[in-house]
Structure formats: C-alpha cells, structure tokens
Amino acid sequence: MTRPKKCLLLDTASLYFRAYFGVPDSVRAPDGSPVNAVRGLLDFIARLVHDHHPDDLVACMDADWRPAWRVELIPTYKAHRVAEEKPGGPDTEEVPDTLSPQVPVIEEVLDALGIARVGVPRYEADDVIGTLTARARGPVDIVTGDRDLYQLVDDARGVRVLYPVKGVGTLQLVDEAVLRAKYGVGGAGYAELALLRGDPSDGLPGVPGIGEKTAAKLLAAYGDLAGIMAAAGDPASKITPAQRRRLQEAREYLAVAPKVVRVASDVPLPAFDPALPRAPRDPAALDRLAERWGLGGSLQRLLAALEG
C-alpha cells in the first residue's frame, strides 16, 4: 500500500517577518541591500525540509492580507496595521522599509527553485492553507507564527502546527493535547475561543469581560458558540447575569465574527505542482539571483536539503 504523502504548508509572510527580525540586517547583498529576510527564510526552509522530509511543500502567500469581505463584517479587522488607505483599491500593510524590497526577491528565488507559491486574490494565506488542508489526503504540517491556524489542528487527520517559539530556529509542535493543555479546547474549538476572547493583533474586539479562561469554560459547558448563545437567552441556564448581559450586548459582533475568524476551506486554487523539487526549476535564473543578492551558503544549504 502506498504511503500517504506528507505535506508541509508555509505561512510565508509570517515566516519571512520572523526571519527579518531574527537575522541581523548586517546580512547584505554585494550592493549593500539587506537580504536578512531572504537568507533567513531560505535557511528556515532548508531546516524544515531536512528535519521533516515532506513529499509536498507549498509556500502560501497573502494575495490579499486584509480582504474587503472580512472588513465589511468587522471594520476594525487589521485596521491598525494599515500603512495608507487607497481609495478604490486595497489597503497597504505597514511593513518595515528594508523588508518590502526583499519580498519580490523571495518570490523570485522560490519560483526559480520550483517551490510551489500559491496566493489567490481576495484571500489570505491562511485561507489557502485552510483549503489545502481540507483537500489533503495525508498528514499536514502547517508552519506558522500565527495562532489563528491552531483551528486547523486535527489529530484524527494528522494535521499539526509547527510554531516558531524563538525566531525561526526553535519550533513547538502543536497538536490537540497541546491546545487542550494551554487553552482548554481542541482545534475545532479554537476559532470560537479566539472570537470570544478577541485578538488585538487582528483588530478583533471579542466580548468585553470574557477572557480566554472564561471563553474556554463556556465552550466546555455549552459545546460551541451556538450553544453558548442559546444558554445566554435561557433564563434557566447557569450563565452568570454579567456574562449573559455581555453576550447579549455582543450579539451583532458574534453573528459575523465566525465568518471572519474561521479560515476558508473552499478557495478556488489555481493549478500547481506541490511536489518538493529535487533540483531547481530554472538553474540559470537561480544562479543570477544568487550572484545578484549574495545568497551564498543559505541557498546552498537549501539546495542540499532538496537534493537529499
């Protein structure tokens, strides 16, 4: 019987941000341009390939980091991260000045290597990851520094998160046991815990007065958000008067928050080959990029990991 393919999904922006802040900006190209995010990401991918031996590897991209359909439901969604408003166009995310120029280099290098790079208009990388995870027929490791993707963890399907704890060098393997120990819920309950608790990093207000522990207790007692709201409307339930009032006052937010917080699982993905490349797709282009940007040992380590 054929072994199910193991898939490694990269939340690429999350990882190159961490590489940027984890590798000194003294790492530069021959012309003096910073390439710390580029080289840091290449080293990270090399280590992931070497340690986890995936059959498939997909670099998932933010084609739209703040989709309009999410903002329409919750206007504060990622609002604090907008660098400038563009009337009639997408918002620009606030990104460090020396990181922005490195992103196209990262994309060119991934393309020359032949590592699948997938982004879809109107969707975030999280949604691409959610869709690929839903379609997977074998184990999936999701590499991300974004806790939102904990909602995809599923022991029965072999879906785990590899979460960088420090920079990109140390990873925590997050499975259902880790989630239950830390948050009191499994993967299926994490999105509802997050929307009840709120998340300042994403501009999600949550329900005032209901923190992480209270949210976990409510989910344990009533099963899911629908059960909690039914109990909030039932005078005979054991929900405290203060919690009942807060939940009732947050009904409008709670009606739309699930669609915003839950990652999509039905994104129309383009055709692509997810197979881990064993040799570069475009060696000549890769050589030019390596010389132009001084990718040196970082690129060589990744090539060695791919060949291995």
C-alpha positions in Angstrom: 0.0 0.0 0.0 1.3 3.5 -1.0 2.3 5.7 1.9 0.1 8.9 2.1 2.0 12.0 1.0 3.2 14.3 3.8 2.5 17.9 3.1 4.3 20.9 4.5 2.4 24.2 4.2 4.3 27.5 4.8 2.6 30.7 6.1 5.2 32.5 4.1 4.7 36.1 5.2 4.6 35.1 8.8 7.9 33.3 8.4 9.8 36.0 6.4 8.7 38.6 9.0 10.2 36.3 11.7 13.3 35.8 9.6 13.6 39.6 9.1 13.5 40.3 12.8 15.6 37.2 13.7 18.5 37.7 11.4 20.7 40.8 11.7 20.2 43.4 9.0 24.0 43.4 8.6 23.4 40.4 6.3 23.5 42.2 2.9 23.8 41.7 -0.8 27.0 42.8 -2.6 25.5 46.2 -3.3 24.7 46.7 0.4 20.9 45.9 0.2 19.6 44.0 3.2 18.8 40.3 2.5 18.3 39.1 6.0 14.7 38.1 5.4 15.6 36.3 2.2 18.5 34.3 3.6 16.8 33.7 6.9 13.8 32.2 5.1 16.0 30.0 2.9 17.8 28.7 5.9 14.5 28.0 7.7 13.1 26.1 4.7 16.3 24.1 4.4 16.0 23.1 8.1 12.3 22.2 7.6 13.0 20.0 4.6 15.9 18.3 6.3 14.1 17.7 9.6 10.6 16.8 8.3 11.1 15.2 4.9 7.9 16.4 3.2 6.7 15.0 -0.1 4.9 18.2 -0.9 5.9 21.8 0.0 3.7 24.9 -0.6 4.6 28.5 0.1 1.2 30.0 0.8 1.0 33.7 0.1 -1.1 36.7 1.1 -2.6 37.8 -2.2 -4.9 40.0 -0.1 -3.7 40.5 3.5 -7.0 42.3 4.5 -9.8 41.0 2.4 -12.7 43.5 1.9 -15.3 40.9 2.7 -13.8 40.5 6.2 -13.5 44.2 6.7 -17.2 44.7 5.7 -18.2 42.3 8.5 -15.8 43.7 11.1 -14.3 47.2 10.1 -11.6 47.0 12.8 -10.1 43.9 11.2 -6.4 44.5 10.9 -7.1 48.2 10.7 -4.2 49.2 13.0 -1.8 47.6 10.5 -2.8 49.7 7.5 0.0 51.9 6.3 -2.1 54.0 4.0 -5.6 54.0 2.6 -6.1 53.7 -1.1 -9.5 55.0 -2.3 -11.0 52.3 -4.5 -8.0 50.0 -4.0 -6.6 47.6 -1.4 -5.1 48.8 1.8 -1.3 48.7 2.1 0.1 46.8 5.1 2.6 48.5 7.2 5.9 46.7 6.5 9.5 47.8 7.6 11.2 49.8 4.8 14.0 47.3 4.5 11.7 44.3 4.3 9.4 45.4 1.5 12.2 45.2 -1.2 13.1 41.7 -0.1 9.6 40.2 -0.7 9.9 40.2 -4.6 13.4 38.6 -4.2 11.9 35.9 -2.0 9.2 35.2 -4.6 11.8 35.1 -7.5 14.0 32.7 -5.6 11.1 30.3 -4.7 10.0 30.4 -8.3 13.5 29.6 -9.7 13.8 26.8 -7.2 10.4 25.3 -8.2 8.9 25.5 -4.8 5.1 26.0 -5.3 4.0 29.5 -4.4 0.2 29.9 -4.1 -1.8 33.0 -3.5 -5.4 33.8 -4.5 -7.0 37.3 -5.0 -9.4 38.2 -2.2 -7.9 35.7 0.2 -5.2 35.5 2.8 -2.5 32.8 3.1 -4.5 31.4 6.0 -7.4 30.6 3.6 -5.1 29.0 1.1 -3.7 26.8 3.9 -7.2 26.0 5.1 -8.2 24.9 1.7 -5.1 22.8 1.1 -5.6 21.2 4.5 -9.2 20.4 3.7 -8.1 18.7 0.5 -5.1 16.8 1.9 -5.2 13.0 1.9 -2.2 12.6 4.1 -0.6 14.2 7.1 -0.1 18.0 7.1 2.3 20.2 9.0 1.5 23.9 8.9 4.5 26.2 9.7 3.3 29.5 11.0 3.8 32.1 13.7 0.1 32.9 13.6 -2.0 31.2 16.3 -5.2 31.7 14.1 -4.2 28.5 12.3 -4.5 26.4 15.5 -8.1 26.0 14.5 -6.9 23.5 11.8 -5.2 21.2 14.2 -6.8 17.8 13.9 -5.2 14.6 15.4 -7.5 12.3 13.6 -6.4 13.7 10.2 -2.7 14.2 11.2 -2.9 18.0 10.9 -0.4 19.8 13.2 1.1 23.3 13.5 4.8 23.9 13.8 5.0 27.2 15.7 8.3 29.1 15.8 8.9 29.9 19.5 12.1 31.9 19.1 12.9 33.4 15.7 12.7 30.6 13.2 15.1 28.3 15.0 13.0 26.6 17.6 9.6 25.0 16.7 6.9 23.9 19.0 4.8 21.0 17.7 1.2 21.9 18.4 -1.4 19.1 18.4 -4.7 18.6 20.2 -3.1 17.7 23.5 -1.0 21.0 23.5 -4.1 23.0 22.7 -6.2 21.4 25.4 -3.5 21.9 28.0 -3.0 25.5 27.1 -6.4 26.7 26.0 -8.9 24.1 27.2 -10.1 23.4 23.7 -9.1 21.3 20.7 -8.6 22.6 17.2 -12.3 22.6 16.4 -13.0 24.9 19.2 -10.1 27.3 18.9 -11.7 29.7 16.4 -14.7 30.2 18.7 -12.4 30.7 21.7 -10.5 33.3 19.7 -13.5 35.3 18.7 -15.0 35.3 22.2 -11.6 36.3 23.7 -10.8 38.8 21.0 -7.4 39.3 19.3 -5.9 42.8 19.4 -3.3 41.8 16.8 -6.1 41.2 14.3 -8.3 44.0 15.5 -11.0 41.6 16.8 -12.8 43.2 19.8 -14.1 40.0 21.4 -16.7 40.1 24.1 -15.8 42.6 26.8 -15.3 40.9 30.1 -14.9 37.4 28.6 -11.2 36.4 28.5 -9.6 33.2 27.5 -10.3 31.1 30.6 -14.0 32.2 30.7 -14.4 31.5 27.0 -12.9 28.0 27.5 -15.2 27.3 30.4 -18.3 28.4 28.4 -17.3 26.3 25.4 -16.7 23.3 27.7 -20.1 23.8 29.3 -22.2 24.5 26.2 -20.3 22.9 23.3 -20.0 25.7 20.8 -20.9 29.4 20.2 -24.5 28.4 19.2 -24.9 26.5 22.5 -23.5 29.5 24.5 -25.8 32.0 22.8 -28.8 29.6 23.4 -27.9 29.4 27.1 -27.5 33.2 27.2 -31.1 33.5 26.1 -32.3 30.9 28.5 -33.1 32.3 32.0 -32.8 28.8 33.4 -29.2 28.4 32.3 -26.3 28.7 34.7 -24.6 31.5 32.9 -24.0 34.4 35.3 -26.0 37.6 34.9 -22.9 39.6 33.9 -21.9 37.0 31.3 -25.5 36.8 30.0 -25.6 40.6 29.6 -22.2 40.8 27.9 -23.1 38.1 25.4 -26.5 39.6 24.6 -24.8 43.0 24.0 -22.3 41.4 21.7 -24.9 39.6 19.6 -24.2 41.7 16.5 -20.5 41.1 16.6 -20.9 37.4 17.4 -23.2 37.0 14.4 -20.5 37.9 11.9 -17.2 37.1 13.8 -17.2 33.3 12.9 -17.0 34.1 9.2 -14.1 36.5 9.8 -12.2 34.3 12.2 -12.6 30.9 10.5 -10.2 30.3 7.7 -11.8 29.5 4.3 -11.7 25.9 3.1 -13.1 26.4 -0.4 -10.7 28.9 -2.0 -10.6 28.5 -5.8 -6.9 27.5 -6.1 -5.0 27.7 -9.4 -3.4 24.6 -10.8 0.1 24.0 -9.4 2.5 21.2 -8.7 3.1 20.9 -4.9 5.8 18.2 -5.2 9.0 19.1 -3.4 11.6 19.9 -6.1 14.8 17.8 -6.1 16.6 20.2 -8.4 16.0 23.9 -9.4 13.3 24.6 -12.0 15.4 27.4 -13.5 19.1 26.9 -12.6 20.2 29.9 -14.8 17.8 32.3 -13.1 18.8 30.9 -9.7 22.5 31.5 -10.4 21.8 35.1 -11.4 19.7 35.6 -8.2 22.4 34.0 -6.1 25.1 36.3 -7.5 23.0 39.5 -7.5 21.8 39.1 -3.9 24.7 37.2 -2.4 22.6 34.3 -1.2 25.7 32.2 -0.6 25.5 29.4 2.0 21.8 29.9 2.7 20.9 28.9 -0.9 23.4 26.1 -0.9 22.0 24.6 2.3 18.5 24.6 0.8 19.7 23.0 -2.4 21.5 20.3 -0.4 18.4 19.6 1.6 16.2 19.4 -1.5 18.7 17.0 -3.2 18.8 14.9 -0.1 
